Amino acid sequence: MSQLQGFLPPASAAHLPRWRGFNLLGKYSLHQPAFGTFQEWDFRMISEWGFNFVRIPMDYRLWILDGNWRRVNLEALRDLDQALVWASRYGLHTCLNFHRAPGYCINKPKEPRDLWTDPEIQDICAHHWASFARKYRGIPNEALSFDLVNEPNGVDNETYARFVEKMSAAIRGEDPTRLIIVDGTEVGTKPVPEILSLNVAQATRGYQPMEVSHYLAPWSPGGGQYPKPTWPLEREGQIIDKDWLRREWVEPWKELEKQGVGLFVGEWGAYRETPHEVVLAWMKDQLELWKEAGWGWALWNFRGDFGPLDSGRKDVQYESYEGHLLDKKMLDLLRAF
């Protein structure tokens, strides 16, 4: 894939490109049929529609042997190899993320041991990342990055910094210059200045306010309790609007960026039950803020509950497009930024 040097924008821990794209779920869960597999069509359309990035959240249980998390089976990554070939073919940067790492996942079921406090599990996770680094060594940072663990929670910044240092050392022992991205703490929302010395970029989230993004989402603790949202909205006498987003969710990260850290919005979007016009108005404000900040983003997802294709929204006038139902208003809005 070395031909991508000069084709994709340069990428470093101190300065990430303004990538724009989507999360693809072909290796998202052990329960694979619910999320589909990688398809060349997705990579082709993402590129043809003017985007340049895919993030691939992954579940470690898909590449271990016989349920033993000490045994990494690289043969189980053939579909991922193919995804990287397609990304290369269509000029897309690929970011690989452990959505479920040994010892931690934001989703149920909870892992049996704790990644943040258990040195043995950290060693196992480091072994997994070292295996990936060895396998994909030589692919330029313009084309490939590693995002260590999705949305860490229940861990303080200092403890997390020690974990990041250990994972980074494992990766760089195999591939010394690999671009590493680290999600913020508190489910990706809190900057981590404690890792400034580790030469890693950081990723935030774009799901705030949850009343908009997770309205009626069955997996979200508050999803079924939120009132039907508007945008802007009022919460206990406070106006939640674009200025609030800038103040609460952009400016703290801009302070981190000033210290020489590349930033990126690794996930964002709104579940299909949020009224469509509310979603579009909220998305427009988010996109304007991130363009102003110079940040890239990856929508969750491309095909599915949050995306512009086959979302299942009941209040969208879809267009038929190559066997899919296209939310053209959403796609046009995304392409405008």
Secondary structure by P-SEA (a helix, b strand, c coil): cccccccccccccccccbbbbbbbcccccccccccccccaaaaaaaaaacccbbbbbbbcccccccccccccccccaaaaaaaaaaaaaabbbbbbbcccccccccccccccccccccaaaaaaaaaaaaaaaaaacccccccbbbbcccccccccaaaaaaaaaaaaaaaaacccccbbbbbbccccccccccccccbbbbbbbccccccccccccccccccccccccccccccccccccaaaaaacccaaaaaaaaabbbbbbccccccccccaaaaaaaaaaaaaaaaaabbbbbcccccccccccccccccccccccccbbbaaaaaaaaaac
